[in-house]
Amino acid sequence: MARAATTSDVFNAIAEPRRREILVLLQAGERPVTELALELGMTLPGASKHLRVLRKVGLVQDRKAGKQRLYGLNPRELRPVHEWVSGFERFWNESFDRLDAYVQDLKQERQEE
């Protein structure tokens, strides 16, 4: 099965851990690539490469501010990821309910001993 290009799909783009780290940092607001690279302990070219991928799939926007280019999050493009993950909410809620019931049963058994 052919693998989708990293730059054509949001899911493939965020599969790379450093890109997810960049997205987390951008939640706080726009940042220049130099700050992102410094905070992530990456080289400037390395950070730029990841930002290029994120920008190509629409997760990151950039704008020029004086001599700097600021990168910011475009949360609208995260919607497909959010919707996909949200589909598992019922599964997790049911799993936690079963776990809670099990723990309550154990507590009851210990109190009866």
MMTF fields as JSON, N, C-alpha, C and O atoms, coordinates in Angstrom:
{
  "mmtfVersion": "1.0.0",
  "mmtfProducer": "UNKNOWN",
  "numBonds": 451,
  "numAtoms": 452,
  "numGroups": 113,
  "numChains": 1,
  "numModels": 1,
  "chainsPerModel": [1],
  "groupsPerChain": [113],
  "chainIdList": ["A"],
  "bondAtomList": [4, 2, 8, 6, 12, 10, 16, 14, 20, 18, 24, 22, 28, 26, 32, 30, 36, 34, 40, 38, 44, 42, 48, 46, 52, 50, 56, 54, 60, 58, 64, 62, 68, 66, 72, 70, 76, 74, 80, 78, 84, 82, 88, 86, 92, 90, 96, 94, 100, 98, 104, 102, 108, 106, 112, 110, 116, 114, 120, 118, 124, 122, 128, 126, 132, 130, 136, 134, 140, 138, 144, 142, 148, 146, 152, 150, 156, 154, 160, 158, 164, 162, 168, 166, 172, 170, 176, 174, 180, 178, 184, 182, 188, 186, 192, 190, 196, 194, 200, 198, 204, 202, 208, 206, 212, 210, 216, 214, 220, 218, 224, 222, 228, 226, 232, 230, 236, 234, 240, 238, 244, 242, 248, 246, 252, 250, 256, 254, 260, 258, 264, 262, 268, 266, 272, 270, 276, 274, 280, 278, 284, 282, 288, 286, 292, 290, 296, 294, 300, 298, 304, 302, 308, 306, 312, 310, 316, 314, 320, 318, 324, 322, 328, 326, 332, 330, 336, 334, 340, 338, 344, 342, 348, 346, 352, 350, 356, 354, 360, 358, 364, 362, 368, 366, 372, 370, 376, 374, 380, 378, 384, 382, 388, 386, 392, 390, 396, 394, 400, 398, 404, 402, 408, 406, 412, 410, 416, 414, 420, 418, 424, 422, 428, 426, 432, 430, 436, 434, 440, 438, 444, 442, 448, 446],
  "bondOrderList": [1, 1, 1, 1, 1, 1, 1, 1, 1, 1, 1, 1, 1, 1, 1, 1, 1, 1, 1, 1, 1, 1, 1, 1, 1, 1, 1, 1, 1, 1, 1, 1, 1, 1, 1, 1, 1, 1, 1, 1, 1, 1, 1, 1, 1, 1, 1, 1, 1, 1, 1, 1, 1, 1, 1, 1, 1, 1, 1, 1, 1, 1, 1, 1, 1, 1, 1, 1, 1, 1, 1, 1, 1, 1, 1, 1, 1, 1, 1, 1, 1, 1, 1, 1, 1, 1, 1, 1, 1, 1, 1, 1, 1, 1, 1, 1, 1, 1, 1, 1, 1, 1, 1, 1, 1, 1, 1, 1, 1, 1, 1, 1],
  "groupList": [{"groupName": "MET", "atomNameList": ["N", "CA", "C", "O"], "elementList": ["N", "C", "C", "O"], "formalChargeList": [0, 0, 0, 0], "bondAtomList": [1, 0, 2, 1, 3, 2], "bondOrderList": [1, 1, 2], "singleLetterCode": "M", "chemCompType": "L-PEPTIDE LINKING"}, {"groupName": "ALA", "atomNameList": ["N", "CA", "C", "O"], "elementList": ["N", "C", "C", "O"], "formalChargeList": [0, 0, 0, 0], "bondAtomList": [1, 0, 2, 1, 3, 2], "bondOrderList": [1, 1, 2], "singleLetterCode": "A", "chemCompType": "L-PEPTIDE LINKING"}, {"groupName": "ARG", "atomNameList": ["N", "CA", "C", "O"], "elementList": ["N", "C", "C", "O"], "formalChargeList": [0, 0, 0, 0], "bondAtomList": [1, 0, 2, 1, 3, 2], "bondOrderList": [1, 1, 2], "singleLetterCode": "R", "chemCompType": "L-PEPTIDE LINKING"}, {"groupName": "THR", "atomNameList": ["N", "CA", "C", "O"], "elementList": ["N", "C", "C", "O"], "formalChargeList": [0, 0, 0, 0], "bondAtomList": [1, 0, 2, 1, 3, 2], "bondOrderList": [1, 1, 2], "singleLetterCode": "T", "chemCompType": "L-PEPTIDE LINKING"}, {"groupName": "SER", "atomNameList": ["N", "CA", "C", "O"], "elementList": ["N", "C", "C", "O"], "formalChargeList": [0, 0, 0, 0], "bondAtomList": [1, 0, 2, 1, 3, 2], "bondOrderList": [1, 1, 2], "singleLetterCode": "S", "chemCompType": "L-PEPTIDE LINKING"}, {"groupName": "ASP", "atomNameList": ["N", "CA", "C", "O"], "elementList": ["N", "C", "C", "O"], "formalChargeList": [0, 0, 0, 0], "bondAtomList": [1, 0, 2, 1, 3, 2], "bondOrderList": [1, 1, 2], "singleLetterCode": "D", "chemCompType": "L-PEPTIDE LINKING"}, {"groupName": "VAL", "atomNameList": ["N", "CA", "C", "O"], "elementList": ["N", "C", "C", "O"], "formalChargeList": [0, 0, 0, 0], "bondAtomList": [1, 0, 2, 1, 3, 2], "bondOrderList": [1, 1, 2], "singleLetterCode": "V", "chemCompType": "L-PEPTIDE LINKING"}, {"groupName": "PHE", "atomNameList": ["N", "CA", "C", "O"], "elementList": ["N", "C", "C", "O"], "formalChargeList": [0, 0, 0, 0], "bondAtomList": [1, 0, 2, 1, 3, 2], "bondOrderList": [1, 1, 2], "singleLetterCode": "F", "chemCompType": "L-PEPTIDE LINKING"}, {"groupName": "ASN", "atomNameList": ["N", "CA", "C", "O"], "elementList": ["N", "C", "C", "O"], "formalChargeList": [0, 0, 0, 0], "bondAtomList": [1, 0, 2, 1, 3, 2], "bondOrderList": [1, 1, 2], "singleLetterCode": "N", "chemCompType": "L-PEPTIDE LINKING"}, {"groupName": "ILE", "atomNameList": ["N", "CA", "C", "O"], "elementList": ["N", "C", "C", "O"], "formalChargeList": [0, 0, 0, 0], "bondAtomList": [1, 0, 2, 1, 3, 2], "bondOrderList": [1, 1, 2], "singleLetterCode": "I", "chemCompType": "L-PEPTIDE LINKING"}, {"groupName": "GLU", "atomNameList": ["N", "CA", "C", "O"], "elementList": ["N", "C", "C", "O"], "formalChargeList": [0, 0, 0, 0], "bondAtomList": [1, 0, 2, 1, 3, 2], "bondOrderList": [1, 1, 2], "singleLetterCode": "E", "chemCompType": "L-PEPTIDE LINKING"}, {"groupName": "PRO", "atomNameList": ["N", "CA", "C", "O"], "elementList": ["N", "C", "C", "O"], "formalChargeList": [0, 0, 0, 0], "bondAtomList": [1, 0, 2, 1, 3, 2], "bondOrderList": [1, 1, 2], "singleLetterCode": "P", "chemCompType": "L-PEPTIDE LINKING"}, {"groupName": "LEU", "atomNameList": ["N", "CA", "C", "O"], "elementList": ["N", "C", "C", "O"], "formalChargeList": [0, 0, 0, 0], "bondAtomList": [1, 0, 2, 1, 3, 2], "bondOrderList": [1, 1, 2], "singleLetterCode": "L", "chemCompType": "L-PEPTIDE LINKING"}, {"groupName": "GLN", "atomNameList": ["N", "CA", "C", "O"], "elementList": ["N", "C", "C", "O"], "formalChargeList": [0, 0, 0, 0], "bondAtomList": [1, 0, 2, 1, 3, 2], "bondOrderList": [1, 1, 2], "singleLetterCode": "Q", "chemCompType": "L-PEPTIDE LINKING"}, {"groupName": "GLY", "atomNameList": ["N", "CA", "C", "O"], "elementList": ["N", "C", "C", "O"], "formalChargeList": [0, 0, 0, 0], "bondAtomList": [1, 0, 2, 1, 3, 2], "bondOrderList": [1, 1, 2], "singleLetterCode": "G", "chemCompType": "PEPTIDE LINKING"}, {"groupName": "LYS", "atomNameList": ["N", "CA", "C", "O"], "elementList": ["N", "C", "C", "O"], "formalChargeList": [0, 0, 0, 0], "bondAtomList": [1, 0, 2, 1, 3, 2], "bondOrderList": [1, 1, 2], "singleLetterCode": "K", "chemCompType": "L-PEPTIDE LINKING"}, {"groupName": "HIS", "atomNameList": ["N", "CA", "C", "O"], "elementList": ["N", "C", "C", "O"], "formalChargeList": [0, 0, 0, 0], "bondAtomList": [1, 0, 2, 1, 3, 2], "bondOrderList": [1, 1, 2], "singleLetterCode": "H", "chemCompType": "L-PEPTIDE LINKING"}, {"groupName": "TYR", "atomNameList": ["N", "CA", "C", "O"], "elementList": ["N", "C", "C", "O"], "formalChargeList": [0, 0, 0, 0], "bondAtomList": [1, 0, 2, 1, 3, 2], "bondOrderList": [1, 1, 2], "singleLetterCode": "Y", "chemCompType": "L-PEPTIDE LINKING"}, {"groupName": "TRP", "atomNameList": ["N", "CA", "C", "O"], "elementList": ["N", "C", "C", "O"], "formalChargeList": [0, 0, 0, 0], "bondAtomList": [1, 0, 2, 1, 3, 2], "bondOrderList": [1, 1, 2], "singleLetterCode": "W", "chemCompType": "L-PEPTIDE LINKING"}],
  "groupTypeList": [0, 1, 2, 1, 1, 3, 3, 4, 5, 6, 7, 8, 1, 9, 1, 10, 11, 2, 2, 2, 10, 9, 12, 6, 12, 12, 13, 1, 14, 10, 2, 11, 6, 3, 10, 12, 1, 12, 10, 12, 14, 0, 3, 12, 11, 14, 1, 4, 15, 16, 12, 2, 6, 12, 2, 15, 6, 14, 12, 6, 13, 5, 2, 15, 1, 14, 15, 13, 2, 12, 17, 14, 12, 8, 11, 2, 10, 12, 2, 11, 6, 16, 10, 18, 6, 4, 14, 7, 10, 2, 7, 18, 8, 10, 4, 7, 5, 2, 12, 5, 1, 17, 6, 13, 5, 12, 15, 13, 10, 2, 13, 10, 10],
  "groupIdList": [1, 2, 3, 4, 5, 6, 7, 8, 9, 10, 11, 12, 13, 14, 15, 16, 17, 18, 19, 20, 21, 22, 23, 24, 25, 26, 27, 28, 29, 30, 31, 32, 33, 34, 35, 36, 37, 38, 39, 40, 41, 42, 43, 44, 45, 46, 47, 48, 49, 50, 51, 52, 53, 54, 55, 56, 57, 58, 59, 60, 61, 62, 63, 64, 65, 66, 67, 68, 69, 70, 71, 72, 73, 74, 75, 76, 77, 78, 79, 80, 81, 82, 83, 84, 85, 86, 87, 88, 89, 90, 91, 92, 93, 94, 95, 96, 97, 98, 99, 100, 101, 102, 103, 104, 105, 106, 107, 108, 109, 110, 111, 112, 113],
  "secStructList": [7, 7, 7, 7, 7, 6, 6, 6, 7, 2, 2, 2, 2, 2, 6, 1, 2, 2, 2, 2, 2, 2, 2, 2, 2, 2, 6, 6, 7, 7, 3, 3, 2, 2, 2, 2, 2, 2, 2, 2, 6, 7, 7, 2, 2, 2, 2, 2, 2, 2, 2, 2, 2, 2, 2, 2, 6, 6, 1, 3, 3, 3, 3, 3, 3, 6, 6, 3, 3, 3, 3, 3, 3, 7, 4, 4, 4, 4, 2, 2, 2, 2, 2, 2, 2, 2, 6, 6, 2, 2, 2, 2, 2, 2, 2, 2, 2, 2, 2, 2, 2, 2, 2, 2, 2, 2, 2, 2, 2, 2, 2, 2, 7],
  "xCoordList": [0.843, 0.0, 0.886, 1.798, 0.597, 1.388, 1.115, -0.018, 2.138, 2.02, 1.727, 2.323, 0.793, 0.438, 1.612, 2.376, 1.733, 2.812, 2.617, 1.495, 3.702, 3.656, 3.023, 2.371, 3.214, 2.744, 1.351, 0.886, 0.682, -0.647, -1.743, -2.925, -1.373, -2.353, -1.995, -0.852, -2.975, -2.747, -2.272, -1.372, -2.878, -2.505, -1.044, -0.331, -0.605, 0.797, 1.719, 2.792, 1.301, 2.138, 2.351, 3.453, 1.291, 1.438, 1.927, 2.082, 2.165, 2.726, 4.15, 4.632, 4.812, 6.188, 6.152, 5.551, 6.782, 6.688, 7.152, 6.551, 8.195, 8.681, 7.654, 7.556, 6.893, 5.833, 4.726, 4.161, 4.422, 3.396, 3.908, 3.135, 5.188, 5.759, 5.644, 5.337, 5.888, 5.769, 4.325, 4.091, 3.372, 1.961, 1.607, 0.871, 2.123, 1.86, 2.417, 1.75, 3.629, 4.228, 3.443, 3.338, 2.902, 2.172, 0.784, 0.128, 0.338, -0.942, -0.901, -1.923, 0.272, 0.422, 0.461, 0.382, 0.581, 0.604, 1.711, 2.487, 1.77, 2.744, 4.172, 4.45, 5.059, 6.472, 7.329, 6.938, 8.507, 9.443, 10.153, 10.256, 10.633, 11.289, 12.503, 12.82, 13.183, 14.371, 13.992, 14.705, 12.895, 12.441, 12.021, 12.346, 11.293, 10.849, 12.044, 12.086, 13.014, 14.197, 14.959, 15.395, 15.114, 15.832, 15.113, 15.728, 13.81, 13.045, 13.027, 12.997, 13.046, 13.003, 14.396, 14.523, 15.44, 16.802, 17.101, 17.806, 16.555, 16.738, 17.58, 17.766, 18.075, 18.731, 17.664, 16.511, 18.052, 17.117, 16.6, 15.397, 17.485, 16.974, 16.017, 15.04, 16.29, 15.419, 14.034, 13.022, 13.999, 12.704, 11.967, 10.752, 12.714, 12.1, 11.491, 10.417, 12.188, 11.671, 10.337, 9.391, 10.262, 9.008, 7.907, 6.758, 8.251, 7.247, 6.735, 5.558, 7.622, 7.204, 6.134, 5.138, 6.364, 5.389, 4.067, 2.998, 4.145, 2.927, 2.174, 0.943, 2.906, 2.273, 1.622, 0.543, 2.28, 1.755, 0.42, -0.443, 0.245, -1.027, -2.028, -3.155, -1.616, -2.541, -2.624, -3.437, -1.81, -1.882, -1.212, -1.491, -0.329, 0.416, 0.299, 0.355, 0.137, 0.115, 1.343, 1.874, 1.779, 2.894, 2.589, 1.797, 3.258, 3.128, 4.43, 5.151, 4.701, 5.922, 5.653, 4.649, 6.549, 6.456, 7.833, 8.69, 8.042, 9.362, 10.323, 10.075, 11.427, 12.418, 12.147, 12.829, 11.15, 10.853, 9.624, 8.759, 9.592, 8.397, 7.844, 8.517, 6.592, 5.958, 5.064, 4.339, 5.128, 4.317, 3.257, 3.516, 2.058, 0.952, 0.126, 0.138, -0.582, -1.421, -2.687, -3.271, -3.101, -4.383, -5.254, -5.323, -5.92, -6.62, -7.75, -8.135, -8.284, -9.377, -8.963, -9.781, -7.695, -7.222, -6.999, -6.789, -7.044, -6.943, -8.289, -8.353, -9.351, -10.692, -10.805, -11.39, -10.275, -10.392, -9.738, -10.236, -8.637, -7.95, -8.822, -8.998, -9.361, -10.219, -11.446, -11.818, -12.063, -13.262, -12.94, -13.727, -11.799, -11.423, -11.174, -11.673, -10.407, -10.098, -11.368, -11.534, -12.258, -13.508, -14.358, -15.162, -14.191, -14.936, -14.632, -15.403, -13.534, -13.144, -13.622, -13.377, -14.293, -14.716, -15.64, -15.48, -16.596, -17.518, -16.748, -17.022, -15.787, -14.98, -14.279, -14.331, -13.62, -12.884, -13.815, -13.507, -14.938, -15.88, -16.384, -16.475, -16.711, -17.178, -16.07, -16.33, -14.841, -13.714, -13.497, -13.271, -13.566, -13.39, -14.548, -14.345, -15.754, -16.904, -16.7, -16.98, -16.208, -15.965, -14.85, -14.941, -13.801, -12.709, -13.209, -12.851, -14.027, -14.578, -15.432, -15.343, -16.251, -17.09, -16.218, -16.531, -15.133, -14.219, -13.577, -13.497, -13.128, -12.497, -13.514, -13.181, -14.73, -15.771, -16.045, -16.227, -16.074, -16.274, -15.136, -15.379, -13.891, -12.741, -12.84, -12.562, -13.235, -13.382, -14.448, -14.277, -15.537, -16.631, -16.174, -16.484, -15.431, -14.936, -14.004, -14.073, -13.145, -12.197, -12.917, -12.517, -13.975, -14.732, -15.482, -15.713, -15.854, -16.601, -15.693, -16.178, -14.388, -13.458, -13.199, -12.439],
  "yCoordList": [-1.178, 0.0, 1.239, 1.379, 2.108, 3.329, 4.241, 4.357, 4.861, 5.762, 7.169, 7.625, 7.868, 9.231, 10.171, 9.993, 11.145, 12.12, 12.92, 13.29, 13.182, 13.93, 15.296, 15.816, 15.867, 17.23, 17.3, 18.387, 16.171, 16.235, 15.872, 15.948, 15.485, 14.991, 15.474, 15.348, 16.021, 16.54, 15.432, 15.647, 14.252, 13.148, 12.743, 12.488, 12.686, 12.355, 13.462, 13.189, 14.687, 15.812, 15.797, 16.065, 15.481, 15.504, 14.171, 14.028, 13.212, 11.94, 12.138, 11.339, 13.176, 13.457, 14.199, 15.269, 13.65, 14.238, 15.694, 16.483, 16.056, 17.448, 18.427, 19.557, 18.005, 18.886, 19.074, 20.16, 18.012, 18.156, 19.101, 19.887, 19.035, 19.95, 21.394, 22.288, 21.615, 22.966, 23.456, 24.601, 22.601, 22.994, 23.354, 24.311, 22.601, 22.899, 24.272, 25.063, 24.555, 25.862, 27.008, 28.095, 26.754, 27.822, 28.08, 29.054, 27.223, 27.484, 28.796, 29.463, 29.154, 30.367, 31.625, 32.736, 31.46, 32.624, 32.537, 31.582, 33.541, 33.554, 33.621, 34.259, 32.94, 32.935, 32.91, 32.324, 33.549, 33.429, 32.078, 31.464, 31.634, 30.328, 30.252, 29.181, 31.377, 31.364, 30.976, 30.201, 31.501, 31.152, 29.691, 28.986, 29.254, 27.854, 26.91, 25.94, 27.198, 26.342, 26.308, 25.246, 27.464, 27.548, 26.748, 25.966, 26.954, 26.267, 24.744, 23.989, 24.31, 22.878, 22.25, 21.034, 23.081, 22.559, 22.023, 21.026, 22.696, 22.257, 23.284, 24.414, 22.863, 23.817, 24.656, 24.24, 25.82, 26.68, 25.995, 26.034, 25.36, 24.663, 23.528, 23.293, 22.835, 21.741, 22.249, 21.684, 23.314, 23.891, 24.432, 24.281, 25.057, 25.609, 24.506, 24.671, 23.382, 22.259, 21.776, 21.538, 21.632, 21.187, 22.236, 21.886, 23.496, 24.551, 24.563, 24.827, 24.275, 24.213, 23.132, 23.345, 21.986, 20.884, 21.287, 21.094, 21.842, 22.244, 23.331, 23.348, 24.227, 25.291, 24.724, 25.161, 23.756, 23.184, 22.464, 22.487, 21.83, 21.157, 22.106, 21.712, 23.343, 24.356, 24.466, 25.239, 23.718, 23.779, 25.023, 25.431, 25.623, 26.8, 27.877, 27.613, 29.093, 30.254, 31.09, 31.026, 31.852, 32.748, 34.13, 34.304, 35.098, 36.468, 37.2, 36.88, 38.173, 38.935, 40.084, 40.786, 40.269, 41.355, 41.987, 41.514, 43.059, 43.671, 42.733, 42.305, 42.414, 41.518, 40.054, 39.151, 39.842, 38.473, 37.926, 38.662, 36.614, 35.913, 35.194, 34.371, 35.529, 34.922, 33.781, 33.874, 32.699, 31.512, 31.383, 31.56, 31.067, 30.901, 29.683, 29.208, 29.194, 28.009, 28.351, 29.418, 27.45, 27.562, 26.405, 25.355, 26.603, 25.492, 24.908, 23.758, 25.67, 25.168, 23.89, 22.993, 23.813, 22.643, 21.43, 20.322, 21.638, 20.51, 19.809, 18.751, 20.388, 19.842, 18.367, 17.588, 17.948, 16.523, 15.615, 14.523, 16.056, 15.26, 15.19, 14.122, 16.336, 16.385, 15.494, 14.744, 15.574, 14.768, 13.277, 12.477, 12.906, 11.497, 10.994, 9.935, 11.745, 11.351, 11.334, 10.452, 12.291, 12.353, 11.112, 10.758, 10.453, 9.236, 8.121, 7.167, 8.23, 7.214, 7.562, 6.811, 8.682, 9.141, 8.12, 7.833, 7.577, 6.601, 5.359, 4.832, 4.904, 3.755, 4.003, 3.169, 5.167, 5.468, 5.661, 5.219, 6.305, 6.5, 5.154, 4.946, 4.24, 2.923, 2.144, 1.435, 2.274, 1.594, 2.118, 1.34, 3.428, 4.005, 3.629, 3.416, 3.546, 3.119, 1.688, 1.392, 0.789, -0.595, -0.649, -1.404, 0.15, 0.192, 0.705, 0.161, 1.738, 2.295, 1.251, 1.108, 0.53, -0.511, -1.603, -2.098, -1.982, -2.992, -2.527, -3.292, -1.289, -0.743, -0.687, -1.0, -0.297, -0.246, -1.648, -1.819, -2.653, -4.042, -4.485, -5.132, -4.146, -4.503, -3.848, -4.48, -2.585, -1.888, -2.563, -2.752, -2.916, -3.567, -4.901, -5.226, -5.677, -6.973, -6.808, -7.596, -5.812, -5.586, -5.145, -5.506, -4.369, -3.923, -5.096, -5.113, -6.063, -7.205, -8.253, -9.117, -8.187, -9.171, -8.927, -9.667],
  "zCoordList": [0.0, 0.0, 0.0, 0.815, -0.915, -1.017, 0.175, 0.64, 0.641, 1.777, 1.28, 0.304, 1.964, 1.564, 1.82, 2.768, 0.98, 1.139, 2.417, 2.762, 3.11, 4.356, 4.172, 5.078, 3.016, 2.804, 2.19, 1.847, 2.047, 1.455, 2.447, 2.114, 3.641, 4.591, 5.993, 6.43, 6.686, 8.033, 8.975, 9.786, 8.865, 9.752, 9.549, 10.52, 8.32, 8.066, 8.569, 9.107, 8.396, 8.829, 10.339, 10.816, 11.094, 12.555, 13.117, 14.33, 12.252, 12.721, 13.239, 14.042, 12.795, 13.2, 14.547, 14.636, 15.588, 16.931, 17.021, 17.75, 16.303, 16.4, 15.85, 16.328, 14.853, 14.315, 15.334, 15.462, 16.056, 17.109, 18.195, 18.742, 18.508, 19.503, 19.029, 19.817, 17.763, 17.201, 17.337, 17.723, 17.025, 17.135, 18.578, 18.818, 19.525, 20.94, 21.294, 21.962, 20.85, 21.152, 20.513, 21.08, 19.344, 18.637, 19.225, 18.856, 20.13, 20.79, 21.571, 21.73, 22.051, 22.856, 21.997, 22.521, 20.688, 19.808, 18.776, 18.749, 17.936, 16.845, 17.388, 18.403, 16.672, 17.059, 15.803, 14.794, 15.859, 14.741, 14.799, 15.861, 13.667, 13.585, 14.508, 15.026, 14.717, 15.584, 17.018, 17.656, 17.518, 18.872, 18.954, 19.909, 17.935, 17.933, 17.921, 18.677, 17.06, 16.955, 18.282, 18.726, 18.905, 20.18, 21.26, 21.985, 21.355, 22.396, 22.198, 23.17, 20.961, 20.67, 20.589, 20.442, 20.686, 20.588, 19.202, 19.044, 18.202, 16.814, 16.069, 16.52, 14.932, 14.056, 13.361, 13.247, 12.908, 12.175, 10.909, 10.649, 10.102, 8.915, 9.268, 8.557, 10.351, 10.77, 11.145, 10.73, 11.927, 12.32, 11.092, 10.969, 10.196, 8.971, 8.122, 7.543, 8.054, 7.263, 7.831, 7.08, 9.137, 9.749, 9.55, 9.279, 9.68, 9.484, 8.045, 7.798, 7.104, 5.693, 5.49, 4.799, 6.1, 5.989, 6.643, 6.063, 7.838, 8.548, 7.794, 7.783, 7.171, 6.384, 5.123, 4.723, 4.505, 3.266, 3.486, 2.609, 4.637, 4.908, 5.582, 5.882, 5.815, 6.324, 7.829, 8.335, 8.569, 10.033, 10.597, 11.724, 9.809, 10.246, 9.178, 7.977, 9.662, 8.763, 9.085, 10.194, 8.139, 8.416, 7.853, 6.926, 8.461, 7.981, 8.278, 9.224, 7.454, 7.623, 8.596, 8.474, 9.555, 10.531, 10.632, 11.379, 9.875, 9.831, 9.13, 8.003, 9.803, 9.213, 9.555, 9.07, 10.389, 10.818, 10.104, 9.629, 10.054, 9.593, 10.816, 11.436, 11.145, 12.307, 11.876, 10.885, 12.641, 12.366, 13.449, 14.639, 12.988, 13.929, 13.573, 12.437, 14.557, 14.396, 13.623, 13.81, 12.764, 12.074, 12.576, 11.937, 13.727, 14.377, 13.543, 13.751, 12.613, 11.768, 11.036, 10.833, 10.645, 9.896, 10.792, 10.298, 12.121, 13.045, 13.235, 13.861, 12.704, 12.895, 12.483, 13.235, 11.325, 10.976, 12.012, 12.286, 12.581, 13.605, 14.858, 15.444, 15.258, 16.443, 16.253, 17.156, 15.099, 14.836, 14.854, 15.359, 14.312, 14.299, 15.716, 16.097, 16.494, 17.868, 18.716, 19.559, 18.502, 19.268, 19.056, 19.918, 17.931, 17.655, 18.649, 18.765, 19.356, 20.336, 21.745, 22.689, 21.883, 23.199, 23.876, 25.062, 23.133, 23.699, 24.184, 25.262, 23.376, 23.764, 25.1, 26.004, 25.215, 26.443, 27.62, 28.726, 27.41, 28.509, 29.016, 30.226, 28.112, 28.522, 29.228, 30.2, 28.745, 29.39, 30.803, 31.731, 30.966, 32.306, 33.219, 34.414, 32.678, 33.486, 33.988, 35.149, 33.105, 33.518, 34.566, 35.535, 34.371, 35.339, 36.691, 37.735, 36.667, 37.897, 38.619, 39.839, 37.872, 38.474, 39.094, 40.176, 38.427, 38.945, 40.26, 41.221, 40.292, 41.502, 42.642, 43.785, 42.344, 43.378, 43.928, 45.133, 43.041, 43.478, 44.385, 45.404, 44.033, 44.873, 46.249, 47.268, 46.27, 47.554, 48.411, 49.615, 47.767, 48.487, 49.063, 50.209, 48.261, 48.721, 49.918, 50.861, 49.897, 51.008, 52.274, 53.381, 52.108, 53.287, 53.924, 55.133, 53.105, 53.61, 54.26, 54.991, 54.005, 54.571, 56.055, 56.68]
}
